[in-house]
Amino acid sequence: MYAIANISGKQYKVEAGSTIVVDRLNAEIGENISFPVMLTVDGNKVKAGTPVIKDVVAMGSIYNIFTTYAK
């Protein structure tokens, strides 16, 4: 099963136990966060939101923060 979550105005494919890199989050290391889900896919079962699925969220936690500066 996977879901498409809206994170910082972008759409990311997320799965249980996966690690993703996102930008522009206002969060600290160790903080637990949740994101609205726009689509879920479980085998042949697809559920889409308008624009998000009510009462469904993707949960995650911050374990590292990368900082880069434009030159």
Accessible surface in RSA format (square Angstrom, percent):
REM  Atomic radii and reference values for relative SASA: ProtOr
REM  Chains: A
REM  Algorithm: Lee & Richards
REM  Probe-radius: 1.40
REM  Slices: 20
REM RES _ NUM      All-atoms   Total-Side   Main-Chain    Non-polar    All polar
REM                ABS   REL    ABS   REL    ABS   REL    ABS   REL    ABS   REL
RES MET A   1   145.14  75.2  91.13  60.3  54.02 128.6  63.23  53.8  81.91 108.5
RES TYR A   2    67.06  31.3  65.06  37.0   2.00   5.2  32.82  24.7  34.24  42.2
RES ALA A   3    12.83  11.8  12.50  19.3   0.33   0.8  12.50  17.6   0.33   0.9
RES ILE A   4    33.39  19.0  33.39  24.9   0.00   0.0  33.39  24.0   0.00   0.0
RES ALA A   5     0.00   0.0   0.00   0.0   0.00   0.0   0.00   0.0   0.00   0.0
RES ASN A   6    49.41  34.1  45.06  43.5   4.35  10.5   1.37   3.3  48.04  46.4
RES ILE A   7     1.55   0.9   1.22   0.9   0.32   0.8   1.55   1.1   0.00   0.0
RES SER A   8    41.91  35.4   4.54   6.1  37.37  86.1  22.63  48.2  19.28  27.0
RES GLY A   9    72.38  89.3   0.00   N/A  72.38  89.3  32.24  88.5  40.14  89.9
RES LYS A  10    85.04  41.5  81.46  50.0   3.58   8.5  55.14  49.6  29.89  31.8
RES GLN A  11   120.10  67.2  90.75  66.3  29.35  69.9  22.92  48.8  97.18  73.7
RES TYR A  12    41.79  19.5  37.58  21.4   4.21  11.0  35.91  27.0   5.88   7.2
RES LYS A  13   116.36  56.8  97.72  60.0  18.64  44.4  48.78  43.9  67.58  72.0
RES VAL A  14    22.28  14.7  20.93  18.9   1.35   3.3  21.30  18.5   0.98   2.7
RES GLU A  15    88.74  50.9  75.75  57.3  12.99  30.9  15.78  30.5  72.96  59.6
RES ALA A  16   111.39 102.4  69.80 107.7  41.59  94.6  82.44 116.1  28.95  76.7
RES GLY A  17    87.32 107.7   0.00   N/A  87.32 107.7  43.87 120.4  43.45  97.3
RES SER A  18    59.97  50.7  25.58  34.1  34.39  79.2  31.65  67.4  28.32  39.7
RES THR A  19    90.01  64.0  58.25  59.0  31.76  75.7  32.78  44.0  57.23  86.5
RES ILE A  20    67.25  38.3  42.63  31.8  24.62  59.3  47.60  34.3  19.65  53.3
RES VAL A  21   111.66  73.5  90.89  82.3  20.77  50.0  94.68  82.3  16.98  46.0
RES VAL A  22    38.46  25.3  14.02  12.7  24.44  58.9  16.43  14.3  22.04  59.8
RES ASP A  23    61.90  43.4  56.83  56.6   5.07  12.0  35.26  83.0  26.64  26.6
RES ARG A  24   173.74  72.9 134.69  68.7  39.05  93.0  81.37 111.2  92.38  56.0
RES LEU A  25    59.74  33.3  30.68  21.9  29.06  73.0  32.33  22.7  27.41  73.8
RES ASN A  26   157.43 108.6 124.86 120.7  32.57  78.4  38.53  92.7 118.90 114.9
RES ALA A  27    15.28  14.0   2.70   4.2  12.58  28.6   5.19   7.3  10.09  26.7
RES GLU A  28   121.47  69.7 121.47  91.9   0.00   0.0  50.73  98.1  70.74  57.8
RES ILE A  29   110.08  62.6  87.29  65.0  22.79  54.9  87.29  62.9  22.79  61.9
RES GLY A  30    54.63  67.4   0.00   N/A  54.63  67.4  33.55  92.1  21.08  47.2
RES GLU A  31    73.74  42.3  64.41  48.7   9.33  22.2  32.80  63.4  40.94  33.4
RES ASN A  32   112.10  77.3  89.86  86.8  22.24  53.5  20.53  49.4  91.57  88.5
RES ILE A  33    30.91  17.6  24.87  18.5   6.04  14.5  30.91  22.3   0.00   0.0
RES SER A  34    60.81  51.4  36.99  49.4  23.82  54.9   4.73  10.1  56.08  78.6
RES PHE A  35    28.33  14.2  27.66  17.1   0.67   1.7  28.33  17.2   0.00   0.0
RES PRO A  36    57.49  41.9  56.21  51.2   1.28   4.7  57.22  47.2   0.27   1.7
RES VAL A  37     2.21   1.5   2.21   2.0   0.00   0.0   2.21   1.9   0.00   0.0
RES MET A  38    40.31  20.9  36.87  24.4   3.45   8.2  36.76  31.2   3.56   4.7
RES LEU A  39    48.90  27.2  48.90  35.0   0.00   0.0  48.90  34.3   0.00   0.0
RES THR A  40    17.00  12.1  16.95  17.2   0.05   0.1   7.84  10.5   9.16  13.8
RES VAL A  41    22.22  14.6  21.62  19.6   0.60   1.4  21.62  18.8   0.60   1.6
RES ASP A  42    70.30  49.2  66.06  65.8   4.23  10.0   8.12  19.1  62.18  62.0
RES GLY A  43    67.09  82.7   0.00   N/A  67.09  82.7  44.49 122.1  22.60  50.6
RES ASN A  44   156.60 108.0 123.93 119.8  32.67  78.7  35.63  85.8 120.97 116.9
RES LYS A  45   155.29  75.8 147.64  90.6   7.65  18.2  98.22  88.4  57.07  60.8
RES VAL A  46    96.10  63.2  61.52  55.7  34.58  83.3  62.05  53.9  34.05  92.4
RES LYS A  47   120.05  58.6 116.36  71.4   3.69   8.8  73.81  66.4  46.24  49.3
RES ALA A  48    72.47  66.6  44.86  69.2  27.62  62.8  44.86  63.2  27.62  73.2
RES GLY A  49    19.44  24.0   0.00   N/A  19.44  24.0   4.57  12.5  14.87  33.3
RES THR A  50   134.35  95.6 104.14 105.6  30.21  72.0  80.48 108.1  53.87  81.4
RES PRO A  51   100.47  73.2  91.24  83.2   9.23  33.5  98.51  81.3   1.96  12.2
RES VAL A  52    56.96  37.5  46.59  42.2  10.37  25.0  46.59  40.5  10.37  28.1
RES ILE A  53     9.94   5.7   4.79   3.6   5.16  12.4   7.29   5.3   2.65   7.2
RES LYS A  54   172.62  84.2 153.43  94.1  19.19  45.7 102.30  92.1  70.32  74.9
RES ASP A  55   135.21  94.7  88.48  88.1  46.74 110.5  41.25  97.1  93.97  93.7
RES VAL A  56    49.93  32.9  44.04  39.9   5.89  14.2  47.09  40.9   2.84   7.7
RES VAL A  57    83.20  54.7  62.28  56.4  20.92  50.4  62.28  54.1  20.92  56.7
RES ALA A  58    16.80  15.4   9.95  15.4   6.84  15.6  16.80  23.7   0.00   0.0
RES MET A  59   135.88  70.4 101.12  66.9  34.76  82.8  95.02  80.8  40.86  54.1
RES GLY A  60    30.43  37.5   0.00   N/A  30.43  37.5  28.41  78.0   2.02   4.5
RES SER A  61    65.84  55.6  43.32  57.8  22.52  51.9  10.67  22.7  55.18  77.3
RES ILE A  62    21.21  12.1  16.72  12.5   4.49  10.8  18.85  13.6   2.36   6.4
RES TYR A  63   154.29  72.0 133.76  76.1  20.52  53.4 106.32  79.9  47.97  59.1
RES ASN A  64    76.33  52.6  60.08  58.1  16.25  39.1   4.90  11.8  71.43  69.0
RES ILE A  65    86.51  49.2  63.79  47.5  22.71  54.7  66.69  48.0  19.81  53.8
RES PHE A  66   142.20  71.1 113.78  70.5  28.42  73.9 117.04  71.0  25.16  72.0
RES THR A  67    88.86  63.2  57.96  58.8  30.90  73.6  40.21  54.0  48.65  73.5
RES THR A  68   125.84  89.5  98.69 100.0  27.15  64.7  70.34  94.5  55.50  83.9
RES TYR A  69   181.35  84.7 158.40  90.1  22.94  59.7 126.22  94.9  55.13  68.0
RES ALA A  70   111.33 102.4  67.03 103.4  44.30 100.8  77.49 109.1  33.84  89.6
RES LYS A  71   247.22 120.6 168.24 103.2  78.98 188.0 145.33 130.8 101.88 108.5
END  Absolute sums over single chains surface
CHAIN  1 A     5696.4       4191.5       1504.9       3186.9       2509.5
END  Absolute sums over all chains
TOTAL          5696.4       4191.5       1504.9       3186.9       2509.5
